Every structure is written in C-alpha cells, then in structure tokens.
Amino acid sequence: MTNPCALYGSMVFSNHVMKQLLPTDTYEELQKTIQEGSRLNARVAKIVASAMKDWAIERGATHYTHWFQPMTGITAEKHDSFLSPTGDGRAIMEFSSRALVLGETDASSLPSGGLRATFEARGYTAWDPTSYAFVRGNTLYIPTAFCSYGGEALDEKTPLLRSMQAINKQALRILKLFGNDDVTTVKSMAGAEQEYFLIDKLMFEKRKDLMYTGRTLFGAKSPKGQELNDQYYGAIKPRVSAYMKALNEALWKLGVPAKTEHNESAPAQHEIAAMYSTTNIATDHNQLIMEIMQSIAKEHGMICTLHEKPFDGINGSGKHNNWSLATGCGVNLFDPGETPHENAQFLLFLMSVIKAVDDYQDLLRISAASAGNDNRLGGHEAPPAIMSVYIGNELMTILEAIENESEYDAGEKKTMMKIGATVLPGIPKDTNDRNRTSPFAFTGNKFEFRMVGSNMSIAKANVVINTTVAESLRLFADELEAASDFGLALQSLIRKTIKAHKRIIFNGNGYDDVWVSEAKSRGLLNLPTTPDALPYMLHEKNIALYERHRVFSQAELLSRYEIGLENYCKLCNIEAVTMYKLVKKNILSLTSQCAGELSAAALSKKAFLPEADCSYERDTVMRLSIISAGLHQKVSELLDALGDAEETQDALEKAQFFKDSVLTKMTELRELTDELELLVSRDHWPFPTYGDLLFSVR
C-alpha cells in the first residue's frame, strides 16, 4: 500500500514545494501576498510561473487551466497546452506570468443574471494565490476568480474572498481593543461534512428520473429502510470500502485532507469529512471532493448521487458547514479558554454570531435555498427552515446570568458575572450534548451550519456568515472604540446584545411542531421554500450590508436573485417534464396491460371452473381502472400547468406557480404511481424499486 504521508500533497504546488523551488526573496514576497493580501508584482509572478510550469511538467502535465466556480453549482475549466511552436518545426514548453495571473474565457453561456448581454462574451479569470495549484491527469489546475468585462463577480469565489477581507478587517479592530496588537490577520475557517448516496450503475441507468433530475419522482416505500438504524456507523461493505480507499488516495494526492468516512443513516448513504482550512481553500476542496467522488464511483461500477433528497421517506443528504475564526498564528477565537481575559473576548465574538444570525436570518436561509433542498429541510434528517442558534445549557446559563446581573453557579463556588478583564469563570468545553435539529449550533469551539444541501457550494453559506458577523463586529467596534471605559462598555454591550437577540437562541427540539408556533411568537422568519426566501435578498438592509462591506454590489445581488429564481424554475420544469413523459409513455400503458391480463385470466378461470372465485382479479382490475383514470387526469393537468408556467413572464410569479401548482400536481400524480407499483407484479413493473436501488451495492 502507498504510504499516505508520501502520497499526501504529491500533486500540489504547496507551500512546502514553493519554499524548495523559489528563490528566498521571491518565496517571502509571495507569502506576504498569500498571508496579508498585498499585491503580487510582475517579477514574482514571472518566477513563480516558470517554477510552477517545470514542476507540473515533471508530474506529467501538458496543459494548464484556470479552474473557476461559475454560478452553475459546479466548476469550469478550459485547457491550454504548454506547447509553443518555435517557427523552425520544433516546439518548446512555455508558461508566461500573464498566463498564470490572468486568463480570458467565453462567458456568454455561463449564468450572469442580467449583468451582461448574451453577445458580450468576454470574461476574465484571475489567479487566487491563496489556494494552491495542483496537477490532475495531464493538466495543471490554477484556482481562479471569475469576473466580467466590467469587473462584476460571475462566480462563487470572488464574493467569498471579499467577505474574508471584510471579517478580517472588523475582527482585527476587536482584537486590538483587547490588547492583541501582535495579531495581523484573522481568517474565517471551514470544514465540510459531505453526505452522499452510492447506487449500482446498472440500476441507476434504468431510472430516467434519477438520471435527469438526481432524485426519484416515484417509488413505493421499501419493506426495509432505515428503521433499524443498522446502516448508521455500521460495518462498511467491501465494495464501498474499496471505493473509499480509492477516493482517499485521489484526494490526498491533491492535498485535500479527507479525514473521516462512515455509513450514514439511510441505506446506501455515506459521509466523508475534510479537516479545517480557510474558507476559500475549504470551498475548493469540497468542490474537488464532489467531482472526484462522482468520477471514482463510475470506475467502481457505481453512481454517486449528491441530490439533497434522492429518495422519498428516508434521510436526504446535507452538508454540515463547520465555521470558526482563527488568528494568523492559529488561535481559535471561539475557543472558550480558561483565563478571564480570553473568556471576555470569547463572549463578545460569541455574541457577534448570535446577533448576526438573528439580524440576517433571511440571508442564511437563502444561502441554502434550492428546489432540491426544499424537499429536505424540515424533515427528520435536516434542520427546519426556521433559523435558530443552539448554544447548550452551560452557555445559556452564563448569558442569562449576565443579562440579569445575577450570580452564576459554576458548581462549588458562585461568582458575580462582571464582563471585563478581571472576573469571569472558565467555561468548560463540550459540556453539552449536540443538537442535530438546530440549523446553527455551537459545538464547543466552532459553529455548525447544518442547512446546506449536499450538492451546494459552501461558498454561499460562508459568504453570508463572514459578512453578517463582520457587520456585528463593526458595530461592536464602533461602540467600544468610542467608550471612555472599555470594561464597563463591554459589560453593557454584551448585556444589551443578549437582551436584544436572545429570541434566536433555542436549545430544544427543532423537529417539534410546537417550535413552529413558538418561533412565530418570537418573531422569527419561517421561509419553507426557495420562492418564499429569495425575495429577501433584495431587501434594503441586505443590499446595504453587502455594499457596506464591498462583498456584493446591488447589481451583483440582483443578478444572483435572478439566477436563483431561474434555476428553481428550470429544475422544477425538468422534473415535471420527466415525470410527465415517464407516466405518459411507460406507466399509463402498464395499467391497461395489467388490467387486460387480469381480465383474461379471470375469464379463463371461469371457462375452466365456472364456480371459481375471481374476486382478486375483479377487485384489482377495478382499482387499476380507477388508478388509470386518475393518472390520465393528473398527467393532463400537469401538462396544462406546465403550459401555464411557460406563459408566466415574471420570474418570481413563475417560481411561485411551480411551487404551488406544478409541484402539487406532481405530488398527486406520485401518490397514484406509488400505489400502482404495489398493485402490479414484479414482472410488469419496468423500473428498479426502492429496494433494488438502496440495497444494490453489496
């Protein structure tokens, strides 16, 4: 077996490689760019490009690509050869500093949400030196940002980098107030837990709904599902284990720190988790994980599906986005610590998150909004669509003591809570149970945002978290910098923030129906679907927030709003058309065929034995006739609804029509098809069943 340590990062132009290959002064200048965001000069870029090319060629690269993340949910790449003819019939391998730093691509067919006309094709990719280049296959991949001719962000990475700058700026202001003058950078950190399903490739290809939409549009419940909880953390099947081994090796080569793997709750469901990195690198890593998971699965005769809810009635797949802040020297700002000074600082950063989640519930919900994820949120495998923060009983007791200016019972001794640099008890870590029903939970030294869908980029969630927390820190810093007595001002600020935002804290069961009514009484938003959530993106306070921190312009926000609605409508339309065709061409004729065969069987029985009991045939034919009529009616209604949707011009009205009418008719149609599956014989049903699909990988 290959030594994992020797394998790890072997195809990455990492910090270790750069230190070996670059002149010392060049390396130090590049590190200053990476660590502090200073501008990269042309001389350094030229030297880096030459070293990167030679290193990549040694590893079999013949091409390079600017690897970027347009607003399609997946990555994009255009490959160019290093080969350059010399004019005398020979060729050399060239890679200029301009080719490294800047690329031009045709952006006309990529989503822009109205930022540009279709005929305006020019788009630019710009090297992100904070994310390492790597070799995959015969190509050098250079992580880049993607923007339009006018400079507007056309990707997920650009706003993420902007949001990282925003939170760095505001967090440094707070740290300096606490006397941390030696801290020069604060970085947002993330680590994604990725859930997925593995389905046998031959079974998958017999289900057009899975192929076209990523989820099953019909399917009766399997006799066995996840009721016994025997899949969760169970022994990994040999075929899956071989897949995971190949996946790990492929990821480790690319420097992706894949750490944890296990079976998830549902049959055929699994999870992989990578270790913490800065949010932009974690985003790149998660995109690589999703791409490589799918390609490796095919090599093993399987399909890796990342839809949020591929099977009705069992757990869907999410992506838990673990988030925190760390200084440049690696100090976690959400570690409660043991000294009074660190705890006072910790509590202020804790309150910045609580305030951010309360003030911008809508934006967090939007960051996880999609047609697929709407099927998952609120089920018993995902948090509800109502935003809340879980902090556990220990921290809740401390915050209540601060709010009420009362004693805090720390066990054997009681201490008056005075927020400052003198008196504050240590806060034990991991004293509380985890709350899997909470969409935004504090888990000891970080926050876990559990609402993100399996196939989503984590960039969207981290942009919102970074920007909204930066806003809380900005307001805190403004108030504390103007105070004459820092200790008293800090105490007052934390107390009033608790009072103003404690409504967002909920340590109970988010799956309980009582929480819905309680959340409403607290004034919290409940945005169950994407069309409900997206209009909040353009609310005045949200536009002002993003423009203040230079993360999005109003035009960029409007474009993302339009793209969100357009994608929702397109996905719903694809699902509806797929369902219509499957019912019309396959399932409807099946009912007539089965009814005819049963009728013929009954006549034969009567002819042979006049007194024979044909109640089974009679009752089944009657039910098949009713289902057949229902299918005919519902599929016709679905076709009419699709026609009405096509005629609707306003994007929001169209999305709402899909939600209220088209999806409703699809649900009604599914009820009939699922009953039909249970009525007809195995030989007659032309599709792999849920049992076939979920237990196909042995």
N, C-alpha and C positions, 0 to 999 in steps of 0.2 A: 504493500500500500504506500502511496505517495505520502511523504512527510508533510502534514498540514502546515507546519511552520514555514517549510521551504516553499510550499505552494502559494501561501498567502501573499497577495500583492505582487506576484511574479510578473503580471502583465499590466502593472500600474506605474506610471511615471510619477512616483510618490516623492514625498519629502526626502526620504532616505536615498532614492535614486538621484534626485536633483543635487543633493549635497555631495554625492560622489562624482557626478558628471559635470557640474557647473563650476566655473571659477568662483572663489570665495566671495569676491565683491559682488558678482552677479547673483549668486545664491542669496546673499544678505539683502540685496535690493529687492529681489523677487519676494522674499519672506516678508519684507516690510509692506509690499503691496498686498500680500495674502492676509497678513495679520491686522494691518491698520487701514487698508483700503487706499493707500497712496497710489498715484497714477504711475503706470508702468511706462518707462521710457523706451524709445525705439532701439537703443543699443542693447538693453537687456533682452527685449523681445527677440532680436536677431540671434543672440547667442542661445537663448532657450529653444528657439525653433530648430536650430541646427542640431543641438544635442537631442532634442525630442525625436527628430527625424531619424538620426543614426540609431538611437535606442529602439525605436519602433521597427525599423528595417531588420535589425538583429533578431527580432521576435516574429519575423515573417510578414510584416506589413508591407503592402504595395500601394495602398490607398490611405487617404485620410478623409474624415468627415467632421463637419461641425454638427454635433449632436445636440438637438434642442427639443423643447417641450411646448409645442403649439397648443392652442385651446381645443384640442381634439380628445384629450384624455390619454393619449399615447405619445411616444417620442417620434421624432422625424430625423431623417438623415439623407444627405446627398453625398455620394462618394466621388472623390477626385484622385487620380493617380499621382504618385510622386514622380512618375516618368516624364522627362522633358527632353525632346529631340535636340541634338546639338547642331544639326544642319549638314553634317558630313556622313549621315547614315547611321550614326550612333545615338545613344541616349544617356542621360545622367539622371540621378535621383535628386530632385530639388524640393525644398520646402521653405518658402520665404517667411519672414516675420509677419508680413501682411497676411499671408495665408493662414498663419496661426491666429492672429489677433482679430481679423475681420473677414467675414465671408458674405457673399451675396447669393440670395436664393429667390426662386419664383414663389411669391407669397400669395398669388392670386386665388389659388384654390383652397387656402387654409382659412379657418374662421377669423373674421375681423369684426363682426357685429356692426358693420356700417362705418368703421373707421376709415375705410378706403373703398374705392370703386373696384369692381372686378378687373377692369382693364389696367389698373395700377398694380403692376406685378412686382415691383421692387421691394425686397425685404432684406434685412441685414442680420447676420449672426455675429455676436461679439464674444470672444473668449472669456470664460469665467475662471480666472487663475486660482480661485479658492477651492475649486473642485478638480481633482486630479484627472489628467488624461489617461487613457488606457487602450490596450490593444485587444481587439476581439475579432477572431478569424484573421482575415488578411487586412484589417483596417485599423488605423489609429483613430480613436474616438476622442474628440475635443469637446468637453461640455461648454455650451454657449448659451447666451441670452439671445432673444429673437425680437426684433423691433421693426417698425415700418419705416418708410422713407421719411416720414415726419417725426420719427422718434417715439411714437406710441408703442407701448408694450403689446406684443402679439402672442405672448407666451405666459407660462406659469412662473418661470424663474425670475424674470425681471422684477415683478412686484414683490417676490419673496426677498430678493436681495435688498430692495428698497426698505422693506419692513424690518429687516435685520439691522440696517443702518439706523432706523428710527428708534428701535428699542435700545440699541447700543448708546445712542445719544442721551436718552432720558434716564436710563439706568445708571449711567456714569454720574449724572447730576445727583442722584440719590446717594450713591456710594460716597461721593466726596463730602456730603453732609455728615456722613458717619465717620469721616476721617480717613477713608480709603484712598488717599491721594496717589498711591502707587499703582492702582488699577487703571489700565489704559484701554481695555476693551471688555465688553460684555457681549456674549454670544448666546443666541437662542439655540437650544439643543433639542433634538427629537430622536425618537426611535419608534419604528412602526412594527406592530404585530400584524402579520398578514395572514388572513384566513382564505381557504380555497377548497374546491372540490376536485377530486380525480375520478374521471369516468372512463371506462373502457372505450377506446376509439371506435371500434366497430359498432358498439351500442349507440354511441353519441351520433354517429353519422346516419343512423336510422331515425333520428328525431330532428325533423326540419325546424321545429320551434327552437330547440336548443342551438342549432347551427346558426339560425338567422337572428335570434334575439338574445341568446345567452341564458334563457330561462324556459321552463316547461309551461306551456299555455294551457295544458290539460294534463290530467293524470290522477287516477284514484289512489287513495292512500295505501301504502304497502302494509301487509299484515304486521310486519315488524319495522319499526322506525328507530327512534332514539329513546323509547320508553324505559329501557333497562339501564340506560347510561353506561352500557358496556363498551361503547366506542371511545368515550372521553378518557384520554390518558391510557387507553388500552395498549396492548402489545401491537407494534406496527407490523403490518403484513409484509412478507418478503418482497413482493413486487413494489410496494410503496417504499420500503426501506432502501431498495436498490435505486429507486428514483431520487430519494432524499440524499443519498450518498453522491450521486452524480450532480445533483443540484448544488450541494455544498461545495464540491470541488470546483465547479464552474464559477460560483460566486466568490469563493476565496481567491481564485486567481485574479479576479478583478478588484480585490481589496474590499469586498462587501463583507462586513463582519457578521455573517449569519451565525447565530448563536444557539437558538432554541428551536426545536421541532417536536411536534407531538400530534396525536389524533385529537380532533375536536369533537364536539357533542354529537353532531349528526353523522350517520353512516356516510362514508366516502369523503368526509370533511377533515381537513388537516390545517395546521398552522405552522408558520415559520416566523421567527423574530430576529431582527438585526440589532446589534448594540448601538448605543447612543452615538450620534455625530452632530455636527452643526446642522441646522435645519435645511440648508441648501444641499449639503452632501447627503443627509438622510433622505431627502427627496430624490436625488439622483439615484441613490442606492435602491430605494423602493421601486423606482421605475425599472431599474435593471432586474430586480427580483421578479417583478411581474412578467417581464419579457422572457427571461431565461426559464422561469417556471413553466411557461407555456411551450417553449421550444424543446426543453428536456423531456416534458411529458410525452410529446409526439414520438420522440426517439424510443420511448418505453411502451409504445402502443396505447397511450392514454391521452385524454384531453384534460387540461387544467382549465376549469371554468371559474371566472372571477366575478360573475354576476352576484349582486347582493342577495338575491332570493331566487336561486335556480329551481327550487322545489317547494311547492306549497305544503304547509303542515309540518315542516321540520325547520330547524335553525337555518338562517341565512348566514352570509359571510360579511363580516365587517373588517375594519382596520382600526386598531387602537393606536391613537397618536399620543405617545408619551412625550411630554414637553417640560422643559425647565430652562433656567438661565444659569450661565456659568461665567465667571471672570476669565480673562485670558490665561491666568495661571491655574485654572481648573477648580476654583471654589464654587460649589453649587449654592446659589443664593436661596434655594428652597430647602436647604438642609437646616432643620431647627437648631442644631448645635447645642452646646452645653453652657456657654457663657452668657451672662445678661446682655452684653453688648451685641453679640451675634443674634440673640433672640429678638431684640428690639428691631433690628434690621430685617430679620426674617418675617416678623409680623407685618411690617409695612409692605414688604413685597407680597406677602400672602393677601393682604387687603387690596393690593393693586389688581390682583387677578379676580377676586370676588367682585370688586367694583366693575371691572371690565366685562365680566360675564353678565352681570345684571344690566349694565348700561347698553350692551350690544348683543343681547340675546338673539336678535334677528339676524345679525351678520354671522354668528356662529352656526345658526340653523341653516342659513343659505350656503355656508361652506360645505355642507353635507347633503345638499339638495340635488336630487336627480330622480328621474322616473323609476329607475331600478331601486334606489334606496327608499323610496316611498313605500315599497312593498315590505320592507324590513323593519323600519322604525316603528316602535310601539309594540312589536311582538315580543315574546318572552325570550328572545335571543339578542335583543338590542334595546338600547335606552329609548324612552319615549321621545316624541318630538318637542316636548316641553323642556326648556333649558333649566338646569339647576346645578348647584355645586355641592358635592359631598366633602366634608372635612373631618368627619368622625366625632365621636363624643368628647374625646380629650380636648381637641382644639375648640370645639363648640363651648365647652365649659369655660375655657380660658377667655374666649371672646365675650361670653355672657358676663363674666366677672369684670372684664374691662368696661363693658357697656354700663353695667350697674354700679361701677366703682365699689365692688364688694370683694370679700375675701375669696381667694382661690384655694381650694382644698387640694393640696399636692400630695396627700397621703397622710404622713405622720405630722407634718407641720403645715401651718397656714401662713400665707404671705399676702400682704396687701398688694394688689396689682397696680403698679405705677410704671407707666411706659416711659422708659428713659434709659440712660446708660448706667443706672445704679442697681435697680431691683427688678428682677424678672426671673422666675423659676425656669429651670431647664425643662424642655418639652421632650418627653421620650419619643423616640421614633417607632413607628409600626406598632402602636398600642391599640389600634383599631382594626376591625375586620374590613375587608374590601366590600364595596357596594357596587355590584355588577349592573345594577339598574340605573346608576347615575350616569348622565351623559358627560359630566365633567367632575372627576373625582381626584382629590388629593390622596396620594398613595405613599406618604412617608417623606419623600424628598422631591417629588415631581407631581405633575398633573397628568391625568389620563383622559383624553377626549375620545369617547367611545362611539361617537355618532358617525364617523367617516365610513363610507361604503368601501367594499373590498376592491373595486376596480378604479377607485378615485386616486388622483394625485394628492398627496398630503400637503402639497404647496398651498392649496386654497385654505385649508384649516390653519396652517401656520402663519400665513399672511394675516388672517383675522386675529389670531391670538397675539402675535407680535405687535400689531398696530394698536389694538384696543388696550393692551397692557401698557404700551408706550404712552398712550393718552392718559391713563390713570397716573402713571409715574410723572408725566409732565405736570399735571395738576397738583400732585403732591409736592413736587419740587418747587413749583411757583410759590406755594403757600409756605413751605418750610424755609426757603431761601429768604423770604421777606420777614421772617419771625425774629424777634429780639431774643427770645429764649427758646432754643431748639428743643429742649426736653419737654417743656410744657406744651409747645406747639405740636410736637409729635404725639404726646398723650392725647391731646384734644382731637387731632386729626384722625387717629385710629378709632377713637371712641365714636366720633360722629359718622365715620365711614361705616362702622358696624351697624349703627342705628339706621343709616340710610339704605343699606344694601343687604341686611340680614334676610330679607324675603327670598333671596335667590339660594340661600343655604337650605338644603334638605337632605337629611340623613336617613330617611325612611325608604319604603319600597316604591320605586317609581313605576312598577307594573300595576300597582293597586289602583282601581278605578276611583277611589277616594281622592287620590293625589290630583286627578284632573280637576275636580271641583275645588280642592284646596288651592291648587296653583292659580286657578281663576280668581279666587277670593284674594290672593296675594297680588294680583295684577300682573301675573306672568303671561307671556305670549304662548299660545298653542297654535303652531303652524304645521299641520299634519302633512301637507303635500307641497310639492315644488311650486305650483301656481299660487298657493297661499303665501309662500315665503319670499319669492323673488322680488315682488314689488317693493319690499322694504329696502332693497339695495339702493334705491334712488331717493330714499327719504333724506331730507335736508341735513339732518345731523350726521348721517353716514357719509354723504358727499363731503361735508365739511371736515369730518375726521380724516378721510383719506387724503384730501387735498392739503390739510394742515401738515401732515407727516410726509407728504410727497410720495405716497405709495401708489395712488391712482389719481388721474385727472378725472373730471366729470365725464369727459368724452370716453375715457377708457372704461369707466364704470358702466356707462350706458351701453357700450359695446358688449360687455360681459353679461349684462342683463338681457340683451337681445339674443346673444348666443345661448344663454341658459334656457330661455323660452323656446328658441328654435330647436335645440337638442331635445328638449322634453317632447315637443310635438312630433319630431321625426322618429324618436324611439317608440312613442305610443302608436304612431302610424305603421311602423314596421311590424310591431306586434299584432296590431289589428288586421293588417293585410295578410300576414302569415296565418293567423287563426282562421280568417275567412276562407282562404284557399284550402287549408287542411280539412276544414269541415265540409266545404262545398265539393271538393274533389275526392276525398277519401272517406270521411266519416258518414256523411249523409247516405251515400250509396250502400254503405255497410249495413245500415239499419234495414233497408229494403231487402237486401240479400239474406240477412239472418231471418227476417220475418217470413220471407218466401220459403226458405229451407225448413223452418219450423212448421209452417202450414202444410208443406208437402209431407213432412214426417208424420204429422197428425192424421192426414188423410190416409197414408199408408197403414198406420196402426189401425185405423177404423176399418179399412178394407180387409185387413188380415184378421182383426179381432174387433167386431162391432161394439162389444161392451167395454173396450179398453178406455182407461182414464186418460184423457188428453188435457187435463187441467193445466199442467205445466206449459205445454205448447200454447194453449189458448191464452193463459194469463200473460205469458211472456210476449206473445205476438201483440196483444192489446197494449202492453206497456211500450213495446218497441214502436208501435204505431203512434202512440202519444208523444214519445220522445222524438220520433221522426218529424211529426208536425211541429213540435216545439223548436227543433233545430232549424227547420225550414223558415219558420217565422223569425227566429232570433238572428239567424245569419243574414236574412234580408234586411232586418232592422240595423244590423251592424254595417252593412253596405251603405244604407241610406245615411247613417250617421257619419261615415267616412266622407261621403259626398258633401254633407253639410259642413264638416270640418274644413274641407278643401276650399269651400267658398268663403270661409271666415277670414277676413283680412287682418284684423287687429291681432297682434301676437299674443297678448295676454288673454283676450277673449277666446282665441283658438286653443290655448293651453287649458283654460278652464273648461272648454267644451269637451276636449279629450278626457279630462278628469271626470267630469260629471256625467257625460253621455256615453262616449265610446268605451271607456274602461268599465263602466257599469254594464253595458251590453255584453262585453267580453266575459265578465263575471257570470252573468246569467247564462251565457252560452256554455261556459265551462261546467256549470252545475249539471247540465244535460249530458255533455260528453263524458263526464266522470261517472255518471250513473250508467251510461251505455257501456262503458268499459267493464263494469261489474256484471252486466247482463249477458254479454255475448261470450262465446267460448274463446279460449286462448288461441285457437287456430284462426279465428276470424279477426281478432284484434291485430292490426298491422304494425303496431308500434311497440317498442320496448316499454315495459311498465316501470313504475317507480321501483319495484323490487328488482327488476333487471338492471336498472341504471345505478341504483345505490349500492348494490352488492355485486357489481360486475367486476370489480378489481379484487382478486383473491390472493 
